[in-house]
């Protein structure tokens, strides 16, 4: 786990592209259309301010998923499949 600012700085330094998913309902997330693959880190910071649960999918050689919880300022690695969080790293 790390704080959200550290997480965003890390992916910005690595110049990672990403997709954003936001909580929809009943444990499912929906992808934001405007973020199919982006490198706009200011946009990510803005989304963090307006949503309580955000999934960031890093589009690297092997996709990685992180759950961002702005209310407690935490970014943590997760398993994400079929629009649903299936496991959270400890």
TITOR-479185 format. One record per atom (N, C-alpha, C): residue number from 1; residue in one letter; atom name; x, y, z. Coordinates in pm, 1 decimal, m for minus. Example, Ala and Ser with C-alpha at 12.3 -4.5 7.8 and 13.67 -1.06 7.14 Angstrom:
2
(r 1, "A", "N", (1319.0, m569.0, 780.0)),
(r 1, "A", "CA", (1230.0, m450.0, 780.0)),
(r 1, "A", "C", (1320.0, m330.0, 780.0)),
(r 2, "S", "N", (1285.0, m225.0, 708.0)),
(r 2, "S", "CA", (1367.0, m106.0, 714.0)),
(r 2, "S", "C", (1290.0, 3.0, 787.0)),
END
This chain:
90
(r 1, "X", "N", (82.5, m117.2, 0.0)),
(r 1, "X", "CA", (0.0, 0.0, 0.0)),
(r 1, "X", "C", (87.7, 124.6, 0.0)),
(r 2, "X", "N", (36.9, 228.8, m60.9)),
(r 2, "X", "CA", (105.5, 357.5, m59.3)),
(r 2, "X", "C", (0.3, 466.6, m67.4)),
(r 3, "X", "N", (40.6, 589.7, m39.1)),
(r 3, "X", "CA", (m59.3, 695.0, m49.7)),
(r 3, "X", "C", (m79.3, 729.3, m197.4)),
(r 4, "X", "N", (m190.5, 793.4, m226.0)),
(r 4, "X", "CA", (m231.0, 818.1, m364.1)),
(r 4, "X", "C", (m133.3, 910.7, m436.4)),
(r 5, "X", "N", (m85.2, 1012.8, m369.0)),
(r 5, "X", "CA", (9.2, 1105.6, m432.2)),
(r 5, "X", "C", (136.3, 1032.0, m474.9)),
(r 6, "X", "N", (187.2, 943.0, m390.7)),
(r 6, "X", "CA", (305.8, 863.3, m425.8)),
(r 6, "X", "C", (276.8, 774.0, m545.8)),
(r 7, "X", "N", (159.7, 713.0, m546.7)),
(r 7, "X", "CA", (120.0, 624.9, m656.4)),
(r 7, "X", "C", (116.3, 702.2, m788.1)),
(r 8, "X", "N", (50.7, 818.2, m788.7)),
(r 8, "X", "CA", (39.7, 897.5, m911.4)),
(r 8, "X", "C", (177.9, 944.9, m956.3)),
(r 9, "X", "N", (261.2, 990.1, m862.6)),
(r 9, "X", "CA", (396.7, 1033.8, m897.3)),
(r 9, "X", "C", (476.6, 919.3, m958.3)),
(r 10, "X", "N", (459.5, 799.9, m905.5)),
(r 10, "X", "CA", (532.6, 682.8, m956.4)),
(r 10, "X", "C", (492.4, 649.2, m1099.7)),
(r 11, "X", "N", (361.8, 646.9, m1127.9)),
(r 11, "X", "CA", (320.5, 612.9, m1264.9)),
(r 11, "X", "C", (353.4, 726.7, m1361.7)),
(r 12, "X", "N", (354.5, 850.3, m1310.8)),
(r 12, "X", "CA", (393.6, 962.7, m1395.3)),
(r 12, "X", "C", (542.7, 953.9, m1429.6)),
(r 13, "X", "N", (626.1, 922.7, m1330.7)),
(r 13, "X", "CA", (769.9, 907.2, m1354.2)),
(r 13, "X", "C", (799.3, 793.8, m1451.7)),
(r 14, "X", "N", (719.3, 686.5, m1443.9)),
(r 14, "X", "CA", (737.8, 572.5, m1533.2)),
(r 14, "X", "C", (670.2, 593.3, m1668.9)),
(r 15, "X", "N", (599.1, 706.9, m1682.8)),
(r 15, "X", "CA", (528.2, 742.0, m1806.1)),
(r 15, "X", "C", (429.6, 633.0, m1848.3)),
(r 16, "X", "N", (356.2, 579.0, m1751.1)),
(r 16, "X", "CA", (260.0, 471.4, m1775.7)),
(r 16, "X", "C", (130.5, 525.0, m1835.0)),
(r 17, "X", "N", (74.6, 450.6, m1926.4)),
(r 17, "X", "CA", (m60.8, 480.1, m1971.5)),
(r 17, "X", "C", (m155.7, 400.4, m1881.1)),
(r 18, "X", "N", (m278.2, 447.7, m1869.9)),
(r 18, "X", "CA", (m371.6, 382.9, m1778.2)),
(r 18, "X", "C", (m515.0, 400.6, m1823.9)),
(r 19, "X", "N", (m601.7, 319.0, m1767.5)),
(r 19, "X", "CA", (m746.2, 330.4, m1783.3)),
(r 19, "X", "C", (m804.6, 347.3, m1643.5)),
(r 20, "X", "N", (m918.1, 415.6, m1636.4)),
(r 20, "X", "CA", (m983.3, 438.6, m1507.2)),
(r 20, "X", "C", (m1119.0, 370.2, m1505.4)),
(r 21, "X", "N", (m1144.8, 304.4, m1395.0)),
(r 21, "X", "CA", (m1274.4, 243.3, m1368.2)),
(r 21, "X", "C", (m1327.0, 305.3, m1239.6)),
(r 22, "X", "N", (m1455.3, 335.3, m1234.8)),
(r 22, "X", "CA", (m1516.0, 391.3, m1113.5)),
(r 22, "X", "C", (m1627.5, 298.8, m1066.9)),
(r 23, "X", "N", (m1653.8, 305.5, m936.7)),
(r 23, "X", "CA", (m1756.1, 219.4, m878.8)),
(r 23, "X", "C", (m1891.1, 249.9, m941.4)),
(r 24, "X", "N", (m1961.9, 146.9, m982.4)),
(r 24, "X", "CA", (m2094.0, 163.0, m1043.1)),
(r 24, "X", "C", (m2202.2, 124.0, m942.6)),
(r 25, "X", "N", (m2211.8, m6.0, m913.6)),
(r 25, "X", "CA", (m2312.0, m54.4, m818.6)),
(r 25, "X", "C", (m2290.0, m201.6, m789.0)),
(r 26, "X", "N", (m2333.4, m244.3, m673.7)),
(r 26, "X", "CA", (m2330.8, m383.9, m631.2)),
(r 26, "X", "C", (m2196.1, m452.2, m655.0)),
(r 27, "X", "N", (m2086.5, m383.0, m624.2)),
(r 27, "X", "CA", (m1953.8, m440.8, m636.0)),
(r 27, "X", "C", (m1892.0, m434.2, m774.2)),
(r 28, "X", "N", (m1961.0, m376.2, m870.1)),
(r 28, "X", "CA", (m1910.9, m367.4, m1006.4)),
(r 28, "X", "C", (m1861.9, m226.9, m1038.6)),
(r 29, "X", "N", (m1763.9, m221.3, m1128.5)),
(r 29, "X", "CA", (m1703.7, m95.3, m1171.7)),
(r 29, "X", "C", (m1729.0, m75.8, m1320.0)),
(r 30, "X", "N", (m1734.5, 50.6, m1363.4)),
(r 30, "X", "CA", (m1749.2, 80.0, m1505.9)),
(r 30, "X", "C", (m1631.7, 164.5, m1550.2)),
(r 31, "X", "N", (m1588.0, 142.0, m1673.7)),
(r 31, "X", "CA", (m1473.9, 215.6, m1727.0)),
(r 31, "X", "C", (m1520.4, 351.8, m1776.1)),
(r 32, "X", "N", (m1443.2, 454.9, m1744.2)),
(r 32, "X", "CA", (m1472.3, 587.5, m1796.1)),
(r 32, "X", "C", (m1429.7, 591.6, m1942.2)),
(r 33, "X", "N", (m1519.1, 631.5, m2029.5)),
(r 33, "X", "CA", (m1491.5, 632.2, m2173.7)),
(r 33, "X", "C", (m1374.3, 720.2, m2211.2)),
(r 34, "X", "N", (m1359.5, 832.5, m2145.1)),
(r 34, "X", "CA", (m1255.4, 928.1, m2183.6)),
(r 34, "X", "C", (m1115.8, 882.8, m2142.2)),
(r 35, "X", "N", (m1105.1, 767.7, m2077.4)),
(r 35, "X", "CA", (m974.4, 723.4, m2029.3)),
(r 35, "X", "C", (m932.1, 589.4, m2087.0)),
(r 36, "X", "N", (m972.5, 561.6, m2207.9)),
(r 36, "X", "CA", (m937.4, 431.7, m2266.1)),
(r 36, "X", "C", (m788.4, 402.3, m2248.8)),
(r 37, "X", "N", (m703.3, 493.0, m2287.0)),
(r 37, "X", "CA", (m560.3, 483.1, m2258.3)),
(r 37, "X", "C", (m510.9, 627.3, m2255.0)),
(r 38, "X", "N", (m466.3, 669.2, m2140.3)),
(r 38, "X", "CA", (m425.4, 808.6, m2127.2)),
(r 38, "X", "C", (m296.3, 821.5, m2048.7)),
(r 39, "X", "N", (m236.0, 936.9, m2058.8)),
(r 39, "X", "CA", (m117.6, 968.8, m1979.7)),
(r 39, "X", "C", (m136.3, 1104.2, m1913.0)),
(r 40, "X", "N", (m260.5, 1149.6, m1900.0)),
(r 40, "X", "CA", (m289.5, 1278.1, m1836.8)),
(r 40, "X", "C", (m303.5, 1257.6, m1686.0)),
(r 41, "X", "N", (m197.8, 1285.3, m1614.9)),
(r 41, "X", "CA", (m197.3, 1260.4, m1470.9)),
(r 41, "X", "C", (m279.8, 1364.1, m1396.4)),
(r 42, "X", "N", (m294.1, 1484.8, m1451.8)),
(r 42, "X", "CA", (m379.5, 1586.1, m1388.5)),
(r 42, "X", "C", (m525.1, 1540.4, m1393.6)),
(r 43, "X", "N", (m563.6, 1470.8, m1501.0)),
(r 43, "X", "CA", (m699.5, 1417.0, m1510.4)),
(r 43, "X", "C", (m721.8, 1312.2, m1401.1)),
(r 44, "X", "N", (m623.9, 1227.2, m1379.8)),
(r 44, "X", "CA", (m635.4, 1126.1, m1274.6)),
(r 44, "X", "C", (m651.0, 1192.4, m1138.6)),
(r 45, "X", "N", (m573.4, 1296.8, m1111.9)),
(r 45, "X", "CA", (m584.9, 1368.3, m984.4)),
(r 45, "X", "C", (m724.3, 1426.9, m966.9)),
(r 46, "X", "N", (m782.9, 1477.3, m1075.8)),
(r 46, "X", "CA", (m918.6, 1534.5, m1070.2)),
(r 46, "X", "C", (m1022.5, 1425.5, m1040.5)),
(r 47, "X", "N", (m1007.6, 1310.0, m1102.9)),
(r 47, "X", "CA", (m1100.2, 1198.4, m1079.6)),
(r 47, "X", "C", (m1093.4, 1153.5, m933.7)),
(r 48, "X", "N", (m972.9, 1149.2, m878.1)),
(r 48, "X", "CA", (m954.5, 1108.6, m739.0)),
(r 48, "X", "C", (m1032.4, 1200.7, m645.3)),
(r 49, "X", "N", (m1041.7, 1328.3, m679.7)),
(r 49, "X", "CA", (m1114.3, 1423.4, m596.3)),
(r 49, "X", "C", (m1265.5, 1407.2, m603.3)),
(r 50, "X", "N", (m1316.6, 1340.6, m707.3)),
(r 50, "X", "CA", (m1461.3, 1333.4, m724.2)),
(r 50, "X", "C", (m1523.0, 1193.7, m711.3)),
(r 51, "X", "N", (m1441.1, 1091.5, m683.8)),
(r 51, "X", "CA", (m1494.0, 955.4, m668.1)),
(r 51, "X", "C", (m1435.2, 891.1, m543.5)),
(r 52, "X", "N", (m1513.9, 805.1, m479.9)),
(r 52, "X", "CA", (m1468.7, 741.6, m356.7)),
(r 52, "X", "C", (m1391.6, 612.6, m380.9)),
(r 53, "X", "N", (m1417.5, 544.5, m491.8)),
(r 53, "X", "CA", (m1347.6, 420.0, m523.7)),
(r 53, "X", "C", (m1310.2, 422.9, m670.9)),
(r 54, "X", "N", (m1181.8, 407.3, m698.4)),
(r 54, "X", "CA", (m1132.1, 414.8, m835.1)),
(r 54, "X", "C", (m1037.6, 297.4, m859.2)),
(r 55, "X", "N", (m1053.3, 234.6, m972.8)),
(r 55, "X", "CA", (m959.0, 132.0, m1016.4)),
(r 55, "X", "C", (m873.9, 194.8, m1125.3)),
(r 56, "X", "N", (m742.7, 182.8, m1112.6)),
(r 56, "X", "CA", (m651.6, 227.7, m1216.7)),
(r 56, "X", "C", (m587.6, 103.4, m1276.1)),
(r 57, "X", "N", (m607.6, 86.5, m1404.9)),
(r 57, "X", "CA", (m549.4, m25.6, m1477.5)),
(r 57, "X", "C", (m429.2, 28.0, m1554.0)),
(r 58, "X", "N", (m310.3, m12.6, m1514.0)),
(r 58, "X", "CA", (m189.2, 28.9, m1584.2)),
(r 58, "X", "C", (m174.3, m58.0, m1707.9)),
(r 59, "X", "N", (m159.1, 5.4, m1820.6)),
(r 59, "X", "CA", (m152.5, m66.3, m1948.3)),
(r 59, "X", "C", (m7.7, m90.3, m1987.5)),
(r 60, "X", "N", (57.0, m178.0, m1915.3)),
(r 60, "X", "CA", (196.2, m215.0, m1941.9)),
(r 60, "X", "C", (198.7, m346.3, m2017.7)),
(r 61, "X", "N", (314.7, m410.4, m2022.1)),
(r 61, "X", "CA", (324.6, m541.5, m2086.5)),
(r 61, "X", "C", (226.8, m640.0, m2023.3)),
(r 62, "X", "N", (216.1, m633.8, m1892.1)),
(r 62, "X", "CA", (122.3, m716.8, m1817.4)),
(r 62, "X", "C", (35.0, m621.3, m1737.3)),
(r 63, "X", "N", (m93.8, m610.4, m1770.5)),
(r 63, "X", "CA", (m179.6, m513.6, m1700.5)),
(r 63, "X", "C", (m178.2, m533.6, m1548.7)),
(r 64, "X", "N", (m171.5, m423.2, m1476.8)),
(r 64, "X", "CA", (m177.1, m423.3, m1330.9)),
(r 64, "X", "C", (m295.8, m338.2, m1289.2)),
(r 65, "X", "N", (m355.8, m373.4, m1176.6)),
(r 65, "X", "CA", (m472.4, m301.0, m1127.8)),
(r 65, "X", "C", (m449.6, m253.5, m985.5)),
(r 66, "X", "N", (m493.9, m131.1, m958.7)),
(r 66, "X", "CA", (m481.0, m71.2, m826.1)),
(r 66, "X", "C", (m613.4, m10.2, m785.7)),
(r 67, "X", "N", (m648.3, m27.5, m661.0)),
(r 67, "X", "CA", (m766.9, 34.7, m604.0)),
(r 67, "X", "C", (m721.9, 159.7, m530.4)),
(r 68, "X", "N", (m781.6, 272.8, m564.7)),
(r 68, "X", "CA", (m752.2, 399.1, m497.8)),
(r 68, "X", "C", (m872.0, 435.8, m411.8)),
(r 69, "X", "N", (m846.8, 458.8, m285.4)),
(r 69, "X", "CA", (m950.9, 496.5, m190.1)),
(r 69, "X", "C", (m916.7, 634.6, m134.1)),
(r 70, "X", "N", (m962.1, 740.6, m200.2)),
(r 70, "X", "CA", (m926.7, 875.8, m158.9)),
(r 70, "X", "C", (m967.1, 910.7, m15.5)),
(r 71, "X", "N", (m1074.4, 854.2, 32.8)),
(r 71, "X", "CA", (m1122.3, 885.2, 167.1)),
(r 71, "X", "C", (m1017.2, 853.5, 274.2)),
(r 72, "X", "N", (m935.7, 749.1, 250.2)),
(r 72, "X", "CA", (m830.0, 714.1, 345.9)),
(r 72, "X", "C", (m690.5, 727.5, 284.1)),
(r 73, "X", "N", (m683.6, 786.7, 164.1)),
(r 73, "X", "CA", (m557.9, 816.6, 95.5)),
(r 73, "X", "C", (m469.8, 693.0, 75.4)),
(r 74, "X", "N", (m528.1, 588.0, 17.2)),
(r 74, "X", "CA", (m456.4, 462.0, m2.8)),
(r 74, "X", "C", (m471.0, 415.4, m147.7)),
(r 75, "X", "N", (m359.0, 365.1, m201.0)),
(r 75, "X", "CA", (m358.2, 296.5, m329.7)),
(r 75, "X", "C", (m299.0, 158.3, m303.8)),
(r 76, "X", "N", (m371.2, 54.1, m343.3)),
(r 76, "X", "CA", (m324.4, m81.5, m317.3)),
(r 76, "X", "C", (m345.8, m170.0, m439.9)),
(r 77, "X", "N", (m255.8, m265.2, m457.8)),
(r 77, "X", "CA", (m262.1, m359.3, m569.7)),
(r 77, "X", "C", (m380.0, m453.4, m548.7)),
(r 78, "X", "N", (m452.1, m482.5, m657.3)),
(r 78, "X", "CA", (m568.6, m571.2, m648.5)),
(r 78, "X", "C", (m570.1, m668.0, m766.2)),
(r 79, "X", "N", (m654.7, m769.5, m753.5)),
(r 79, "X", "CA", (m690.3, m854.6, m866.6)),
(r 79, "X", "C", (m826.3, m804.7, m913.5)),
(r 80, "X", "N", (m840.8, m783.1, m1043.1)),
(r 80, "X", "CA", (m961.5, m723.2, m1100.4)),
(r 80, "X", "C", (m999.9, m803.0, m1223.2)),
(r 81, "X", "N", (m1122.7, m856.7, m1222.1)),
(r 81, "X", "CA", (m1166.8, m941.0, m1333.1)),
(r 81, "X", "C", (m1316.7, m923.7, m1352.1)),
(r 82, "X", "N", (m1358.9, m917.2, m1476.8)),
(r 82, "X", "CA", (m1501.0, m905.0, m1510.3)),
(r 82, "X", "C", (m1567.5, m789.1, m1436.8)),
(r 83, "X", "N", (m1501.6, m674.2, m1435.4)),
(r 83, "X", "CA", (m1551.9, m549.8, m1375.4)),
(r 83, "X", "C", (m1570.0, m558.1, m1223.8)),
(r 84, "X", "N", (m1497.7, m649.0, m1159.4)),
(r 84, "X", "CA", (m1514.9, m669.4, m1016.1)),
(r 84, "X", "C", (m1379.4, m695.0, m949.5)),
(r 85, "X", "N", (m1361.0, m640.1, m830.0)),
(r 85, "X", "CA", (m1241.0, m667.3, m751.2)),
(r 85, "X", "C", (m1252.6, m807.8, m696.1)),
(r 86, "X", "N", (m1152.6, m892.2, m724.1)),
(r 86, "X", "CA", (m1159.3, m1030.9, m677.4)),
(r 86, "X", "C", (m1066.5, m1058.5, m560.1)),
(r 87, "X", "N", (m964.1, m971.5, m541.0)),
(r 87, "X", "CA", (m873.2, m986.9, m427.8)),
(r 87, "X", "C", (m799.4, m855.7, m405.6)),
(r 88, "X", "N", (m766.1, m829.2, m280.2)),
(r 88, "X", "CA", (m689.3, m710.5, m243.3)),
(r 88, "X", "C", (m558.7, m756.3, m181.5)),
(r 89, "X", "N", (m447.5, m695.9, m226.3)),
(r 89, "X", "CA", (m315.7, m730.2, m171.0)),
(r 89, "X", "C", (m308.0, m688.1, m25.9)),
(r 90, "X", "N", (m235.4, m763.8, 50.3)),
(r 90, "X", "CA", (m219.2, m729.3, 192.1)),
(r 90, "X", "C", (m82.9, m671.8, 219.1)),
END
